[in-house]
């Protein structure tokens, strides 16, 4: 903290404390730090030359399967792709839509119309989980 000698009053030799912050040392420290970072920044960027092999397409490209969509409509109807289903036949219809085999390992997408009740949606999700379908994706469509 700094002191002020000599006041504006009648007594010129009184000592008063000055309440202003002395920012000169602060500016000095900031300038030194700025110089350090300006010198250190170019040293931090190191380039390494890599010799990567060229990209090759796979030898046996597998055709991607079309995903299966389960659509829940407002009136409670369930559609798998374009085929109507019911909550009881849902696992069988999903497996047939996926082509059988290890159908429970495939990903299935569920989408519902905005007016669908939460109870209807959770019935479908619970039925899928009870029958071993754990890779279920949820789709959200923007409502404009």
PyMOL commands that set and color helices and strands:
alter all, ss='L'
color gray80, all
select helices_A, chain A and resi 24-44+90-98+103-105+118-130
alter helices_A, ss='H'
color red, helices_A
select strands_A, chain A and resi 3-5+15-17+68-72+78-80+83-85+108-112+136-138
alter strands_A, ss='S'
color yellow, strands_A
deselect
rebuild
show_as cartoon
